[in-house]
Amino acid sequence: MKHIGLLRDQASLVVHGDDKRGIVAAVAAVLTRHRANIIALDQHSDDPEGGAFFQRTVVHVPDLPAVLPALEDDLAATVGAELGLQWRLRDLSVPLRVAILASKSDHCLLDLLWRQRRGELPISVSMVISNHTDVAEDVRFFDIPFFHVPSAAGKDKSEPENQIAKLLAGNVDLVVLARYMQILSGAFLKEIDVPVINIHHSFLPAFIGAGPYKRAKERGVKLIGSTAHYVTEDLDEGPIIEQDVVRVSHRESLEEMIRRGAIVEREVLARAVLWHSQDRVIRWENRTIVF
């Protein structure tokens, strides 16, 4: 099956920074100089006077790999140096290398592996790392390397984090926490130096922490949901990528609420990974712009 987003001779260009006149024209001029045909463009300004500007452009460039170095140099000079904007350019024919961290729960993990195998996500899962062995056989069924790194008892997580960092070093562009029930340290996040996406089994900011469905049931909530967000040093407070909810009532048991919640978790995480891998997400301060 053809992978979503794996498009030959197509690239995504993401630009953001202080809003000012002439950004769109300047970017278009650079692309035109390198025979790039704009096939999709989204932009947003949060304030036309002194605000921030965001733009995602998809272009088709004949013989893109050969053109990329010159195009990047031109973008660095014009968009970076002259306009003072941040930018990134990525060949959309190259899938992101992804590592998935998991614990005992398998629903988010297996959903991502299944979507990758069907070509529904433009990613290549390099490895699965878990602090338990419960999912090992399922992962091997997908012919993906599985690594067991047990969690350390107590507050010092440095040893397992060091082991994970060594496995990830130079091998991944993105880490996905598929219900990996461990808190990652700031030192670890800095060392691996790639984005990390987490799925939280709650509609943040409500019911942060363990057992959200039990507490939701006790409160008699009418909506349960899930949140996919980037991981930062501040627990469960990173920029939110996607959220969704499902209605419940007094009739649902705790088990039924957990079952419905798992469905939402899978969908929300899959959308977040898809959008990130298509360069549709721009992180800005502690929020996101999603095109």
Buried (B, 14 or more C-beta within 10 A) or exposed (E): EEBBBBBEBBBBBBBBBEBBEEBBEBBBEBBEEBEBEBEEBBBBBEEEEEEBBBBBBBBBBEEBEEBBEEBBEBBEEBBBEEBEBEBEBBBBBEBBBBBBBBBEBBBBBBBBBBBBBEEBBBBBBBBBBBBBEEBBEBBEEBEBBBBEBEBBEEEEBEEBBBBBBEBBEEEBBBBBBBBBBBEBBEBBBEBBEBBBBBBBBBBBEBBBEEEBBEBBBEEEBEEBBBBBBBBBBEEBBBBBBBBBBBEBEEEBEEEEBBEBBBBBBBBBBBBBBBBBBBBBBBBBEEEBBBB
